Amino acid sequence: MVQFRYMTSEELAEQPFDNKRTELVRGRLVVREPAKAEHGRIAARMLIDIGIYLREHPIGTVYTAETGFTLARSPDTVRAPDVAYIRADRTPREPVIGFDEIAPDLVVEVLSPGDRARMVRTKVAHWLQAGTLLVWVVDPRKRCAKVFRADGSAITLTGTDTLDGENVLPGFAVSVASILTA
């Protein structure tokens, strides 16, 4: 019988995975292909919109796609959202070697064609269990965005509906249509 050896957050940070997207889920390495064009465009649009808002309202820090966050230990879970936001009062003050051990306040996940519903539910659950307050899951194929909150509530937004930063990113709002438009 072959015994599985769990990987740690520190070991993941030291691995050279060229042209791959990696995460660690309960000590197991998950390797995926690079994001496709539409995925990258939508994630970039969200990053830019939040970044512009934060330049005008410096209340926190936005993180680019594939920044890893250690959400759990023993076994380790490191997740890497497409976009993340952390309030200024929670932003780590000193640079960290490896992955920050903090759950972002807001996470944006853009679905890829190969994403399965169960995998997405698991990822959303990891974020919320670790302390993320708001998760936006953007689905380009269904032309919608799902909003998951720490209190367990969830809604689906379409078309001219607005993704609202609520009390997590106060004053930020963007229409679903604008982030899905080329």
C-alpha positions in Angstrom: 0.0 0.0 0.0 1.4 3.4 -1.0 1.1 6.0 1.7 0.2 9.6 0.6 2.5 12.4 1.8 0.7 15.7 2.3 2.3 18.9 1.0 2.6 22.0 3.1 2.0 25.6 2.2 5.8 26.2 2.4 6.5 23.3 0.1 4.0 24.6 -2.5 5.6 28.1 -2.3 9.0 26.6 -3.3 7.8 24.5 -6.2 8.4 25.7 -9.8 5.2 25.0 -11.7 5.8 26.9 -14.9 2.6 27.9 -16.9 0.3 26.1 -14.4 -2.2 27.3 -11.8 -1.7 25.5 -8.5 -3.6 25.3 -5.2 -3.3 23.0 -2.2 -6.5 21.4 -0.9 -6.2 19.6 2.4 -2.5 18.9 1.6 -3.1 17.6 -1.9 -1.7 19.5 -4.9 -4.3 20.7 -7.5 -2.7 21.6 -10.8 -4.7 23.3 -13.6 -3.9 24.7 -17.0 -3.6 28.5 -17.4 -6.8 30.5 -17.6 -8.3 31.0 -21.1 -8.8 34.4 -22.7 -12.4 35.2 -21.6 -11.6 34.1 -18.0 -8.6 36.4 -18.0 -10.5 39.4 -19.5 -13.2 39.2 -16.9 -10.8 38.7 -14.0 -8.8 41.7 -15.2 -11.9 43.9 -15.5 -12.8 43.1 -11.9 -9.3 43.7 -10.7 -9.1 47.1 -12.6 -12.6 48.2 -11.4 -11.8 47.4 -7.7 -8.3 48.9 -8.1 -9.6 52.2 -9.5 -12.2 52.3 -6.7 -9.4 51.7 -4.1 -7.2 54.4 -5.6 -10.0 56.9 -5.0 -11.0 55.3 -1.6 -7.9 53.8 0.0 -9.6 51.5 2.4 -7.7 48.3 1.6 -5.6 46.3 -0.9 -6.6 44.4 -4.0 -4.7 41.3 -5.0 -4.2 40.0 -8.5 -5.1 36.6 -9.9 -3.4 33.6 -8.5 -2.2 35.2 -5.3 -2.2 32.3 -2.8 -3.7 32.5 0.7 -3.2 29.8 3.4 -6.7 29.1 4.7 -6.0 26.0 6.9 -3.2 24.0 8.4 -2.5 20.3 9.1 -3.3 19.5 6.3 -2.7 22.8 4.6 -5.1 24.5 2.2 -3.9 27.3 -0.1 -6.4 28.8 -2.4 -5.7 31.4 -5.1 -8.7 33.4 -6.3 -8.9 35.4 -9.5 -9.2 38.7 -7.5 -9.1 39.3 -3.7 -9.6 42.3 -1.5 -8.4 42.8 2.1 -9.5 45.8 4.3 -6.6 48.1 5.3 -7.0 47.2 9.0 -6.4 43.5 8.2 -3.8 43.9 5.5 -0.5 42.3 6.6 2.0 45.1 7.5 5.2 43.1 6.9 6.0 41.3 3.6 5.5 37.6 3.9 7.7 34.9 2.4 5.3 32.5 0.9 1.5 32.8 1.3 -0.3 35.1 3.7 -2.3 33.2 6.4 -5.4 35.3 6.1 -8.7 35.0 4.3 -9.5 37.9 2.1 -12.6 39.9 2.9 -13.8 39.7 -0.7 -13.0 37.0 -3.2 -13.9 37.0 -6.9 -13.8 33.6 -8.8 -14.4 33.5 -12.5 -15.6 30.2 -13.8 -13.8 28.4 -16.5 -15.6 26.0 -18.9 -14.1 23.0 -17.2 -15.2 24.0 -13.6 -17.6 21.5 -12.1 -20.4 22.7 -9.7 -19.1 20.5 -6.8 -15.6 21.9 -7.1 -17.0 25.5 -7.1 -19.2 24.8 -4.1 -16.1 23.4 -2.3 -14.0 26.4 -3.1 -16.7 28.8 -2.0 -17.1 26.8 1.3 -13.3 27.0 1.9 -13.3 30.8 1.5 -16.3 31.3 3.8 -15.1 28.8 6.5 -11.8 30.6 6.6 -13.5 33.9 7.3 -14.1 35.5 3.8 -17.2 37.7 4.1 -18.2 37.9 0.5 -17.6 35.6 -2.5 -18.6 36.6 -6.1 -18.6 33.7 -8.6 -18.9 35.1 -12.1 -20.2 32.6 -14.7 -19.5 33.8 -18.3 -21.5 31.0 -19.9 -24.7 31.6 -17.9 -24.1 35.4 -18.0 -24.6 35.8 -14.3 -22.8 36.3 -11.0 -23.6 34.5 -7.7 -23.0 36.2 -4.5 -22.2 34.2 -1.4 -22.2 35.8 2.1 -20.7 34.7 5.4 -24.2 34.6 6.9 -25.0 31.7 4.5 -27.2 33.7 2.2 -26.7 33.6 -1.6 -28.2 35.3 -4.6 -27.8 35.1 -8.4 -27.5 38.3 -10.3 -27.9 38.8 -14.1 -27.8 41.5 -16.8 -28.3 45.0 -15.3 -28.2 43.7 -11.7 -25.4 45.2 -9.6 -22.6 43.5 -7.7 -22.4 45.6 -4.5 -19.5 45.7 -2.2 -22.0 45.8 0.7 -20.3 46.5 4.1 -17.2 44.6 2.9 -16.2 47.1 0.2 -18.5 50.0 1.0 -19.6 52.1 -2.0 -18.2 49.8 -4.7 -20.7 48.7 -7.3 -20.5 47.3 -10.8 -23.2 45.9 -13.1 -23.0 42.3 -14.1 -23.4 43.2 -17.7 -20.4 45.5 -17.7 -18.0 42.9 -16.4 -19.3 40.3 -18.9 -19.2 42.6 -22.0 -16.2 42.4 -24.2 
